[in-house]
């Protein structure tokens, strides 16, 4: 079962990384995959638990990075507008 689990983790991780163009987010997604794998492995059904845990964690970290980037760019725009005034 450990081999199947490792293959599942790798496949889902690669799919997620390929679908995430922001390379700076990749390390965070990999960390979340490891954390989800650890938690899933402790459950009674790791092959069923991991995909859901990983998806939730990967989505959350991607959304956090998106919000931080949006806040950063809005802050720059506000500073530029203030300087122009």
C-alpha positions in Angstrom: 0.0 0.0 0.0 2.9 2.4 0.6 3.9 2.2 -3.0 0.4 3.0 -4.2 0.2 5.9 -1.8 3.5 7.3 -3.0 2.4 7.1 -6.6 -0.9 8.8 -5.8 0.8 11.6 -3.9 3.3 12.2 -6.7 0.6 12.1 -9.4 -1.6 14.6 -7.6 1.3 16.8 -6.7 2.6 17.0 -10.3 -0.9 17.7 -11.6 -1.3 20.5 -9.2 2.1 22.0 -9.9 1.5 21.8 -13.7 -1.7 23.7 -13.2 -0.1 26.4 -11.1 1.9 28.9 -13.2 3.3 30.9 -10.3 6.5 29.0 -9.6 6.9 30.8 -6.2 3.9 28.9 -5.0 5.3 25.5 -5.8 7.3 25.1 -2.7 4.3 26.0 -0.5 2.2 23.4 -2.4 4.9 20.8 -1.9 4.9 21.5 1.8 1.1 21.1 1.9 1.4 17.8 0.0 3.8 16.5 2.6 1.6 17.6 5.5 -1.5 16.1 3.9 0.4 12.8 3.2 1.5 12.6 6.9 -2.1 13.2 8.1 -3.6 10.8 5.6 -1.1 8.1 6.4 -2.3 8.2 10.1 -5.9 7.7 9.0 -7.6 4.3 8.5 -7.9 5.0 4.7 -4.9 7.0 3.5 -5.6 6.4 -0.2 -9.1 7.9 0.2 -8.1 10.6 2.6 -5.1 12.1 0.9 -6.7 13.5 -2.2 -9.2 15.5 -0.3 -6.7 16.7 2.3 -4.2 17.7 -0.3 -6.8 19.5 -2.5 -8.0 21.5 0.5 -4.5 22.5 1.6 -3.3 23.3 -1.9 -6.3 25.4 -2.6 -5.9 27.3 0.7 -2.2 28.1 0.2 -2.8 29.1 -3.5 -5.6 31.4 -2.4 -3.5 32.9 0.4 -0.7 33.7 -2.1 -3.3 35.2 -4.5 -4.7 37.4 -1.8 -1.3 38.6 -0.7 -0.3 39.4 -4.3 -3.5 41.3 -4.8 -3.0 43.3 -1.6 0.6 44.1 -2.6 -0.4 45.3 -6.1 -3.3 47.3 -4.7 -1.0 48.9 -2.2 1.5 49.9 -4.9 -1.4 51.4 -6.9 -2.5 53.4 -3.9 1.0 54.7 -3.3 1.4 55.7 -6.9 -2.0 57.5 -6.8 -1.0 59.3 -3.6 2.3 60.4 -5.0 0.6 61.7 -8.2 -1.8 63.8 -6.2 
